């Protein structure tokens, strides 16, 4: 993949990136931080809730935390940097030495992903978009291609579920891994993933193992060409 030269929006110096990163506007994180100040700050002029401006909201949040048994304010040991560091080291050692703890944490994360609790979490460079279907229900979609596909499905009356469920598979070492599909189409009983060729090329072996572990499932990969052929892009 070819390199291209860009001009930094902050320092106006030339910098070089791979063509796939052609939308970059800054040469470094320092330039991003320097540029996003004052009116350039995404939060500039926005009003956020605080204890002073929304006391009822603050009390409601506080009572919820107390009901859950959270330790609040300065009594929270994690606000002490030394305590937080020690706990971080202890947790890392436990991950390394305690197989049952590692498995329990892994299961909790899997279930959370499958239930959609990580919707909106930043994965890669694609942004999340909230889409409202014609029936009034909403779903979260990652990237403009997923959004375009969801709009096409909805316009054509094709029911779908986005980013729900988990499909286990065995990797090359025989370990159980998780595949979280982009879409499930209940009418045709198929899973659909929106892919570009570059990222697919990085995970060819993964998709091979997913199919080998789940031969009964219909899993369809849609690339840019297929999306354009259907008039989606």
C-alpha positions as CSV (number, residue, x, y, z in Angstrom):
1,X,0.0,0.0,0.0
2,X,1.5,3.4,-1.0
3,X,2.5,6.2,1.3
4,X,1.1,9.7,0.9
5,X,2.2,13.1,2.3
6,X,-0.2,15.2,4.4
7,X,0.0,18.6,6.0
8,X,-0.6,18.8,9.8
9,X,-3.6,21.0,10.7
10,X,-1.8,22.3,13.8
11,X,1.9,22.7,13.0
12,X,1.5,22.8,9.2
13,X,4.4,20.4,8.8
14,X,4.4,17.7,6.2
15,X,4.1,14.1,7.5
16,X,3.8,10.7,5.7
17,X,1.2,8.0,6.3
18,X,0.0,4.9,4.7
19,X,-2.8,5.6,2.1
20,X,-5.3,3.8,4.3
21,X,-4.8,6.5,6.9
22,X,-5.3,9.4,4.4
23,X,-8.0,11.0,6.6
24,X,-5.5,11.9,9.4
25,X,-5.3,15.6,10.1
26,X,-2.5,15.8,12.6
27,X,1.1,14.5,12.7
28,X,1.1,13.6,16.4
29,X,-1.0,13.4,19.6
30,X,0.7,16.6,20.8
31,X,-0.6,18.5,17.8
32,X,-4.1,17.0,18.4
33,X,-4.0,18.2,22.0
34,X,-2.7,21.6,21.1
35,X,-5.3,22.1,18.4
36,X,-8.3,21.0,20.5
37,X,-8.3,23.9,22.9
38,X,-10.8,26.7,23.3
39,X,-13.4,26.8,20.5
40,X,-11.7,23.8,18.8
41,X,-12.5,21.6,21.8
42,X,-15.4,19.3,21.0
43,X,-16.9,20.1,24.4
44,X,-16.6,23.9,24.0
45,X,-19.9,25.6,24.7
46,X,-21.7,22.4,25.8
47,X,-23.4,22.2,29.1
48,X,-22.9,19.2,31.3
49,X,-24.6,18.2,34.5
50,X,-22.8,18.9,37.7
51,X,-23.7,18.7,41.4
52,X,-24.2,22.4,41.5
53,X,-26.4,22.8,38.4
54,X,-28.4,19.5,38.7
55,X,-28.5,18.6,42.5
56,X,-31.5,16.3,42.0
57,X,-29.6,14.3,39.4
58,X,-26.5,14.2,41.7
59,X,-28.6,12.8,44.6
60,X,-30.2,10.2,42.4
61,X,-26.8,9.0,41.2
62,X,-25.4,9.0,44.7
63,X,-28.3,7.0,46.1
64,X,-28.0,4.4,43.2
65,X,-24.3,3.9,44.1
66,X,-25.1,3.5,47.8
67,X,-27.8,0.9,47.0
68,X,-25.2,-1.1,45.0
69,X,-22.7,-0.9,48.0
70,X,-20.2,1.4,46.3
71,X,-17.7,3.2,48.4
72,X,-18.1,6.9,47.6
73,X,-16.0,10.0,47.7
74,X,-12.6,10.2,49.4
75,X,-13.3,6.9,51.2
76,X,-13.0,5.1,47.9
77,X,-9.5,3.4,48.2
78,X,-9.1,3.5,44.4
79,X,-8.7,7.3,44.7
80,X,-5.4,6.7,46.4
81,X,-2.8,6.2,43.7
82,X,-0.6,3.8,45.7
83,X,-3.6,1.6,46.5
84,X,-4.7,1.6,42.9
85,X,-1.2,0.7,41.8
86,X,-1.0,-2.2,44.2
87,X,-4.4,-3.5,43.2
88,X,-3.5,-3.3,39.6
89,X,-0.3,-5.4,40.2
90,X,-2.3,-7.9,42.3
91,X,-4.9,-8.3,39.6
92,X,-2.2,-8.8,36.9
93,X,-0.6,-11.5,38.9
94,X,-3.9,-13.2,39.5
95,X,-4.6,-13.2,35.8
96,X,-1.2,-14.9,35.3
97,X,-1.6,-17.5,38.0
98,X,-5.3,-18.2,38.6
99,X,-6.8,-20.0,35.7
100,X,-10.3,-20.0,37.2
101,X,-10.2,-16.2,37.8
102,X,-9.0,-15.7,34.2
103,X,-11.8,-17.9,32.9
104,X,-14.5,-16.2,35.0
105,X,-13.4,-12.8,33.8
106,X,-13.4,-14.0,30.2
107,X,-16.9,-15.5,30.5
108,X,-18.2,-12.2,32.0
109,X,-16.8,-10.2,29.1
110,X,-18.2,-12.6,26.6
111,X,-21.6,-12.4,28.1
112,X,-21.4,-8.6,28.2
113,X,-20.4,-8.4,24.5
114,X,-23.2,-10.8,23.6
115,X,-25.8,-8.7,25.5
116,X,-24.7,-5.5,23.8
117,X,-23.3,-3.9,26.9
118,X,-20.2,-2.9,25.0
119,X,-22.2,-1.1,22.2
120,X,-20.5,2.2,21.6
121,X,-17.1,0.9,22.8
122,X,-14.4,2.1,20.4
123,X,-13.1,-0.8,18.3
124,X,-10.8,0.1,15.5
125,X,-11.4,3.5,13.9
126,X,-15.1,3.2,13.0
127,X,-17.6,5.3,14.9
128,X,-20.8,4.0,16.4
129,X,-24.1,5.3,15.0
130,X,-27.6,4.9,16.6
131,X,-30.2,3.9,14.0
132,X,-34.0,4.0,14.5
133,X,-35.9,1.4,12.6
134,X,-39.3,2.1,11.0
135,X,-40.9,0.2,13.9
136,X,-39.4,2.7,16.4
137,X,-36.8,0.3,17.9
138,X,-33.1,1.4,17.9
139,X,-29.8,-0.3,17.4
140,X,-26.1,0.6,17.5
141,X,-24.0,0.2,14.3
142,X,-20.3,0.5,13.8
143,X,-19.2,2.4,10.8
144,X,-21.0,3.9,7.8
145,X,-21.1,0.7,5.8
146,X,-23.1,-1.1,8.6
147,X,-25.3,1.9,8.9
148,X,-26.0,1.9,5.1
149,X,-26.7,-1.9,5.2
150,X,-29.1,-1.5,8.1
151,X,-31.0,1.3,6.3
152,X,-31.3,-0.9,3.2
153,X,-32.6,-3.8,5.2
154,X,-35.1,-1.6,7.0
155,X,-36.3,0.0,3.8
156,X,-36.8,-3.4,2.2
157,X,-38.7,-4.8,5.2
158,X,-36.1,-7.3,6.1
159,X,-36.0,-7.9,9.9
160,X,-32.5,-7.9,11.5
161,X,-30.7,-7.9,14.8
162,X,-27.5,-6.0,15.1
163,X,-24.5,-6.8,17.3
164,X,-26.2,-9.4,19.5
165,X,-25.3,-12.9,20.3
166,X,-22.0,-14.9,20.4
167,X,-20.8,-17.7,18.3
168,X,-18.0,-19.8,19.8
169,X,-15.3,-21.4,17.7
170,X,-11.9,-23.2,18.2
171,X,-8.8,-21.5,17.0
172,X,-5.6,-23.1,15.7
173,X,-4.5,-24.1,19.2
174,X,-7.8,-25.6,20.0
175,X,-8.8,-22.8,22.4
176,X,-12.4,-21.5,22.5
177,X,-12.8,-18.1,21.0
178,X,-15.8,-15.9,20.3
179,X,-17.2,-14.4,17.1
180,X,-19.7,-11.6,17.5
181,X,-21.7,-11.2,14.3
182,X,-22.6,-7.8,12.9
183,X,-26.1,-8.8,11.8
184,X,-28.5,-11.7,12.2
185,X,-31.4,-12.0,9.8
186,X,-34.1,-14.2,11.4
187,X,-36.2,-14.7,8.3
188,X,-33.3,-16.4,6.4
189,X,-31.5,-17.6,9.5
190,X,-28.2,-16.2,8.5
191,X,-25.4,-14.1,10.0
192,X,-23.9,-11.2,8.0
193,X,-20.6,-9.5,8.5
194,X,-19.6,-6.3,6.7
195,X,-15.9,-6.4,5.8
196,X,-13.3,-4.7,3.8
197,X,-10.6,-6.8,2.0
198,X,-7.7,-5.5,4.0
199,X,-9.1,-6.5,7.5
200,X,-10.4,-9.8,6.0
201,X,-6.9,-10.6,4.7
202,X,-5.6,-10.2,8.3
203,X,-8.0,-12.7,9.7
204,X,-8.5,-15.3,7.0
205,X,-7.5,-18.2,9.3
206,X,-10.0,-16.9,11.9
207,X,-12.9,-17.1,9.4
208,X,-11.8,-20.6,8.3
209,X,-11.9,-21.8,11.9
210,X,-15.3,-20.2,12.5
211,X,-16.8,-22.1,9.5
212,X,-15.1,-25.3,10.6
213,X,-16.5,-25.1,14.1
214,X,-20.0,-24.1,13.0
215,X,-20.7,-25.9,9.7
216,X,-24.4,-25.8,10.3
217,X,-24.5,-21.9,10.4
218,X,-24.9,-19.7,7.3
219,X,-22.4,-16.9,7.7
220,X,-22.2,-14.4,4.8
221,X,-19.4,-11.8,4.3
222,X,-20.4,-8.7,2.4
223,X,-17.6,-6.7,0.9
224,X,-17.7,-3.2,-0.8
225,X,-18.3,-4.8,-4.2
226,X,-21.4,-6.6,-3.1
227,X,-22.7,-3.6,-1.2
228,X,-22.4,-1.5,-4.3
229,X,-24.0,-4.1,-6.5
230,X,-27.1,-4.1,-4.3
231,X,-27.2,-0.3,-4.4
232,X,-26.4,0.0,-0.7
233,X,-23.3,2.1,-1.2
